[in-house]
Amino acid sequence: MPSGRGRVLAASQSSALREVFRQLAEIEGPNGAKFTQRVLIALAARIVGRAYETLLLELCHLVRAAELAGRRAPGDMGFEWLFWGIELARASAFRAAFAATPAQTTSEGATLRYPEGDFEVRFGRMPMLAALMEFLVSFLGYRAVADAAEELAAEDATRQAVSAVAKRLARQLYAALRDHLPTAQAQRKLHAVTTFLQQEAGEGFSAHDINDEAVLNFWLANIASDAAGDFRGFRTTMLAFLRLRRLLLEGDSLQALAHPLAVGGDAQAGEVEFSAEAVLPPVVEEDPLEQLQEPPAASIKAYNKRELAALQLPVAETTGIAALRLSYLRAETFGAWQNRLTQALRRESGDVAALIAAGPQATFTDCVAALTRLAEHTRCVMDATLYVLRRQRGDNGSPTVNLDAFASQRQAFNAINRAGFDNAALEDPERRVAFEALANALAPISKALATLIETFKDKAWRASEADDRLLFAAAFKHLYGVGEDQ
Amino acid sequence: MSTPWRNLSDERRERLRAAFVAWHGADLLLEAEDDAEPPSRPLFAELFAAATAPGRPLPAAIGRALLADPALLQDFNLLLTRTARVHVPRAAAAASGALQRREAGGYSLRVVPSRAGDGQVYLLIEVPEGQTPPRQLVISTPDGAICKEELPPPAGRTIRLLKDADDALPRAFARPDSELFLS
């Protein structure tokens, strides 16, 4: 039986890929992370699903556009000026960057002229393409990308030639990823979860059979089973059930992700073909957290980095969390506890038995309170935003308006000490656009949080916490060999 | 509404499988590990800033990484080659001894002793007619030692930089195996 540390290290099979994505997530400028979490998730899904051919083709056209624009600009720089000259990878930043060059653009994107016809790379796609570029440079190396750029920069390049470069990069990426993708692990996980659900609920199981009890029982049964695909971490186990539940509920609308390889090519040889069937879902859907980080709303600091991270799952998976509320609380509290244990084991530092005995740092109540604080903060920001918009319309609390509401909104505005909430916001017409965008983004966030607060209102979730803690402590002792070979 | 598992066609199960693998695989790659080990290599974004931002000295961490990692040094030199306005390559194999003069792209670079005879030298850069004066000089040596210098505005067409003769910059300039980059 492997030691506790052995189990932790064995779980890090995709460590090279994980490190690349961690690096991408950590690229930051003075105004925040270069790539939004949503862009990184979408990119990771395409990399794992090997659904990156269309993206690579678009990227090659974008590299060509950047090369041609950069070489004609006074700095005479290659494609690098676009991908690393931009601090925040947002559509508006790319639009502004191209606007300062002689490149041909429309309101939607950058246009490339070819003998076979034009190709447009949309500004909205560029954040994702920039993340892919950063990924390629880290994973394939800068030389591979620079060599491709040399070919793409040819004045007389054709669409066919650009496509050939994209296919070559696809082959290189295919080969480089061979030993790194967690694909087999995820496949084993799906098999293990569906087999478990069939045993529990029969062949006719559906999304409605995925509940807190199923998640916990499955985790306890598979915690030390490598054959199941590594379910050591409770949080990733909860996420697996959350994803499966949503896929079962919304399978048809999510099917666009289901084209891991385009048809017509020899996948083993990396001979993938670009195909119209390899239609990918939009990179940036109507995601309010994405909108917050995109100008014009981005000029207002509604949330800090920690708050944005805490909002990610509740906003993206509101109904899933509402259905698996205990699992969410267990993941947030005991999952963090487990993280501390694995760190201590990985670093061979700290007394793991003592960490288990110490228990989690946060309780279920703390977790719900944190959500409540986020909801209250969101309401406060919304009130302040409404106050700005009212004042911008010349409304100073006239008798026709609800004076209580107006006073409360003014109070909220005065209470917020964050960038963007200053007196100039009340008069500067250019700031109004930002607050309007912020109001649009905040509404669904507030609604998601309200749904979750309502979910946790009955307090029944408190009942199992003490027993859960003992259960998880025993599971961690078993998993990490405390009392055996620790 | 959720379709029971047994009623899913093979095709839909296959789609679901692919979607799950992509989506949950992304979870596995992106799940945050608190207090994870620091990256083993500098980010490319940091290399780009180090290579292209005039007036910003080479960060010490980047300098150490370039000394320790030949592959990173290759990337850095390629980045400089692609982004610099002028690249002065290594001298021909036949060249030996310390170089006092180097040329490329119409630019002429020389190291001359200061007339004061106080152990100082001038690096003189002649900017060709019609060219915007460069703002930065980077010298890269094969062992990974990098000199980065912000350049003053030219007097006429000549940029003058005063250095101690035993400073790293004139010594790197004199090495036939060093490469120079003007941006």
Contacts between the chains, C-beta under 8 A, distances in Angstrom:
chain1	res1	chain2	res2	distance
A	14	B	28	6.5
A	14	B	29	6.2
A	17	B	29	5.5
A	18	B	28	7.9
A	18	B	29	5.4
A	18	B	33	7.8
A	19	B	39	6.6
A	19	B	40	7.3
A	21	B	29	4.9
A	21	B	30	5.6
A	22	B	33	7.5
A	22	B	36	6.2
A	22	B	39	7.4
A	23	B	39	5.3
A	23	B	43	5.7
A	25	B	30	7.3
A	26	B	39	7.6
A	26	B	43	7.6
A	27	B	43	6.0
A	27	B	45	5.4
A	34	B	45	7.4
A	37	B	30	7.8
A	40	B	30	6.1
A	41	B	26	5.2
A	41	B	30	6.1
A	42	B	26	7.9
A	44	B	25	7.1
A	44	B	26	3.5
A	44	B	29	4.7
A	44	B	30	5.5
A	45	B	22	4.2
A	45	B	23	5.5
A	45	B	25	7.0
A	45	B	26	4.2
A	46	B	22	7.0
A	47	B	26	7.9
A	47	B	29	7.7
A	48	B	21	6.4
A	48	B	22	5.1
A	48	B	25	3.1
A	48	B	26	5.8
A	48	B	28	8.0
A	48	B	29	6.9
A	49	B	18	6.2
A	49	B	19	7.8
A	49	B	21	6.2
A	49	B	22	3.1
A	49	B	25	7.0
A	51	B	22	6.7
A	74	B	132	6.8
A	75	B	85	7.8
A	76	B	85	5.9
A	77	B	52	7.9
A	77	B	82	7.6
A	77	B	83	5.1
A	78	B	82	4.8
A	78	B	83	6.8
A	80	B	48	6.2
A	80	B	52	7.8
A	80	B	79	7.1
A	80	B	82	6.6
A	80	B	83	5.7
A	81	B	83	7.9
A	84	B	44	7.2
A	84	B	45	5.5
A	84	B	48	4.0
A	84	B	49	7.6
A	134	B	44	6.8
A	134	B	45	7.5
A	137	B	44	4.7
A	138	B	44	6.7
A	141	B	71	7.8
A	141	B	75	7.1
A	142	B	44	6.5
A	142	B	75	4.5
A	142	B	78	6.2
A	142	B	79	6.7
A	143	B	74	7.3
A	143	B	75	7.0
A	143	B	78	6.3
A	146	B	78	5.8
A	146	B	82	6.1
A	149	B	82	8.0
A	181	B	25	7.0
A	182	B	25	4.9
A	182	B	28	4.6
A	182	B	29	6.8
A	183	B	21	5.5
A	183	B	25	6.1
A	185	B	25	7.7
A	185	B	28	6.8
A	186	B	20	6.6
A	186	B	21	4.3
A	186	B	24	4.9
A	186	B	25	4.5
A	186	B	28	6.8
A	187	B	17	7.0
A	187	B	21	5.7
A	189	B	24	6.5
A	190	B	17	6.0
A	190	B	20	4.9
A	190	B	21	7.0
A	190	B	24	7.6
A	194	B	5	6.7
A	197	B	5	7.2
A	198	B	5	7.0
A	203	B	4	7.7
A	203	B	5	6.5
A	203	B	6	4.2
A	204	B	4	4.1
A	204	B	5	6.7
A	204	B	6	5.1
A	204	B	7	7.6
A	205	B	4	6.8
A	205	B	5	5.1
A	206	B	2	4.0
A	206	B	3	6.8
A	206	B	4	4.8
A	206	B	5	6.7
A	207	B	2	3.6
A	208	B	2	5.9
A	233	B	31	7.5
A	235	B	31	6.8
A	236	B	27	6.3
A	236	B	28	6.4
A	236	B	31	5.9
A	239	B	24	6.7
A	239	B	27	4.7
A	239	B	31	7.5
A	240	B	24	5.4
A	240	B	27	7.5
A	243	B	20	6.1
A	243	B	23	5.0
A	243	B	24	5.0
A	243	B	27	7.0
A	244	B	20	6.2
A	247	B	16	5.2
A	247	B	19	5.6
A	247	B	20	5.9
A	247	B	23	7.4
A	248	B	2	4.9
A	248	B	3	7.1
A	248	B	5	7.6
A	248	B	16	7.4
A	249	B	1	7.5
A	249	B	2	5.1
A	251	B	3	7.3
A	251	B	8	7.8
A	251	B	12	6.3
A	251	B	15	6.9
A	251	B	16	5.6
A	251	B	19	7.6
A	254	B	19	5.5
A	255	B	15	4.9
A	255	B	19	7.0
A	257	B	18	6.9
A	257	B	19	4.4
A	257	B	22	5.2
A	257	B	23	6.7
A	258	B	14	7.3
A	258	B	15	3.7
A	258	B	16	7.4
A	258	B	18	4.2
A	258	B	19	4.9
A	259	B	18	7.3
A	260	B	18	5.0
A	260	B	21	7.4
A	260	B	22	6.9
A	309	B	32	7.9
A	336	B	34	7.6
A	339	B	33	7.0
A	339	B	34	5.2
A	340	B	34	7.7
A	342	B	33	7.9
A	343	B	33	7.6
A	343	B	34	6.8
A	343	B	35	5.4
